[in-house]
Amino acid sequence: MRNWDGQFIQALAFNLGASSVLVAEATAMRNGIKVAVQSGFTNIQIENDNSILIQPVQGHIETPWKIHVLLQDIHCYSQSCNCVIVQHTFREGNRAANWLAKLGLTLKSTVVWHQISNTAFHCILIEDNLGLTLERRTT
């Protein structure tokens, strides 16, 4: 989680074991909006690089059955907010979340950070705030 100008608020990582990417990303989105709402935020912007998740959240396609309950939770948490914007970002613009997801694969339990303790993660956040995301490669 970051505030309106990109400053770090909180991060969390967890291990879901042998789950699909779609289930993992939907779980992360649900957990993220839950924490944001419980922290008192009512204007939330969510960025994700998985269009198969973004489209049903936005109501553009039917929800895949694997994530139906997770999307119900996301919509339920969204109801208590003034504004929730869910939008697609390219993978190159989602480096911080991808870094946390990879770290989560190595964890035995959920870890929550209220301060940045890892230099690599800190550098990713700084570069992201400066707009120095990786270039999108095309063929």
C-alpha positions as CSV (number, residue, x, y, z in Angstrom):
1,M,0.0,0.0,0.0
2,R,1.1,3.5,-0.8
3,N,-0.4,6.9,-0.3
4,W,-1.6,9.3,-3.0
5,D,1.9,10.4,-3.8
6,G,3.5,6.9,-3.8
7,Q,5.0,6.9,-0.3
8,F,5.1,3.5,1.3
9,I,2.5,2.7,3.9
10,Q,2.5,-1.1,4.3
11,A,3.4,-4.3,2.5
12,L,2.5,-7.9,3.1
13,A,3.6,-11.2,1.6
14,F,2.3,-14.8,2.1
15,N,2.6,-18.2,0.6
16,L,-0.5,-19.8,-0.9
17,G,1.2,-23.0,-1.9
18,A,0.2,-24.7,-5.1
19,S,-2.4,-22.2,-6.4
20,S,-2.9,-20.7,-9.8
21,V,-1.7,-17.3,-10.7
22,L,-5.3,-16.1,-11.0
23,V,-6.2,-17.3,-7.5
24,A,-3.0,-15.9,-6.0
25,E,-3.6,-12.4,-7.6
26,A,-7.3,-12.4,-6.6
27,T,-6.3,-13.4,-3.0
28,A,-3.7,-10.6,-2.9
29,M,-6.2,-8.1,-4.2
30,R,-8.8,-9.2,-1.7
31,N,-6.3,-9.1,1.2
32,G,-5.0,-5.7,0.0
33,I,-8.5,-4.0,-0.1
34,K,-9.4,-5.6,3.2
35,V,-6.3,-4.1,4.9
36,A,-6.9,-0.7,3.2
37,V,-10.6,-0.6,4.4
38,Q,-9.6,-1.8,7.9
39,S,-7.0,0.9,8.0
40,G,-9.7,3.5,7.3
41,F,-9.0,4.3,3.6
42,T,-12.1,5.0,1.6
43,N,-10.6,6.2,-1.7
44,I,-8.6,3.3,-3.1
45,Q,-6.8,2.7,-6.4
46,I,-5.8,-0.8,-7.3
47,E,-3.4,-1.7,-10.1
48,N,-2.9,-5.2,-11.3
49,D,-1.2,-6.7,-14.3
50,N,-3.6,-9.6,-14.8
51,S,-6.4,-8.6,-17.2
52,I,-8.2,-11.9,-16.5
53,L,-8.7,-10.6,-12.9
54,I,-9.3,-7.0,-13.8
55,Q,-12.1,-7.5,-16.3
56,P,-14.5,-9.4,-14.0
57,V,-13.7,-7.0,-11.1
58,Q,-14.7,-4.1,-13.4
59,G,-17.8,-6.1,-14.5
60,H,-16.7,-6.5,-18.2
61,I,-16.7,-10.3,-18.2
62,E,-18.2,-13.1,-16.1
63,T,-16.2,-14.1,-13.1
64,P,-14.2,-17.3,-13.5
65,W,-15.5,-19.8,-11.0
66,K,-12.1,-20.3,-9.3
67,I,-12.2,-16.7,-8.0
68,H,-15.9,-16.2,-7.6
69,V,-15.8,-16.1,-3.7
70,L,-12.7,-13.8,-3.7
71,L,-14.4,-11.4,-6.1
72,Q,-17.5,-11.4,-3.9
73,D,-15.2,-10.4,-1.0
74,I,-13.6,-7.6,-3.1
75,H,-17.0,-6.2,-4.0
76,C,-18.1,-6.4,-0.4
77,Y,-15.1,-4.4,0.9
78,S,-15.5,-2.0,-2.0
79,Q,-19.1,-1.2,-0.9
80,S,-17.7,0.5,2.3
81,C,-15.6,2.9,0.3
82,N,-16.3,6.3,-1.4
83,C,-14.3,5.3,-4.5
84,V,-12.5,2.2,-5.6
85,I,-10.7,2.4,-9.0
86,V,-9.4,-0.9,-10.3
87,Q,-7.2,-0.6,-13.4
88,H,-4.8,-2.6,-15.5
89,T,-1.1,-1.9,-15.4
90,F,1.6,-3.6,-17.5
91,R,3.8,-6.1,-15.7
92,E,6.7,-3.7,-15.9
93,G,4.8,-1.2,-13.9
94,N,3.9,-3.8,-11.2
95,R,7.5,-4.6,-10.0
96,A,6.8,-4.0,-6.3
97,A,3.9,-6.4,-6.2
98,N,5.8,-9.0,-8.2
99,W,8.8,-8.7,-5.9
100,L,6.5,-9.4,-2.9
101,A,4.8,-12.3,-4.7
102,K,8.2,-14.0,-5.3
103,L,9.2,-13.4,-1.7
104,G,5.9,-14.9,-0.6
105,L,6.8,-18.2,-2.2
106,T,9.6,-18.6,0.3
107,L,7.6,-17.8,3.4
108,K,6.1,-20.1,5.9
109,S,3.6,-17.5,7.3
110,T,2.3,-14.1,6.4
111,V,4.7,-11.2,6.9
112,V,3.6,-7.6,7.2
113,W,6.0,-4.6,6.9
114,H,5.2,-1.2,8.2
115,Q,8.7,0.0,7.3
116,I,10.9,-0.9,4.3
117,S,13.7,-3.2,5.5
118,N,14.9,-4.6,2.2
119,T,17.2,-2.5,0.0
120,A,16.1,-4.1,-3.3
121,F,12.4,-3.5,-2.5
122,H,13.2,0.1,-1.4
123,C,15.0,0.7,-4.8
124,I,12.0,-0.7,-6.7
125,L,9.6,1.7,-4.9
126,I,11.9,4.7,-5.5
127,E,12.3,3.9,-9.2
128,D,8.5,3.4,-9.4
129,N,7.8,6.8,-7.8
130,L,10.3,8.4,-10.3
131,G,8.5,6.7,-13.2
132,L,11.6,4.6,-14.0
133,T,9.7,1.4,-14.8
134,L,11.2,-1.1,-17.2
135,E,10.5,-0.5,-20.8
136,R,7.9,-2.6,-22.4
137,R,9.6,-4.8,-25.0
138,T,7.8,-5.5,-28.3
139,T,8.7,-7.9,-31.1
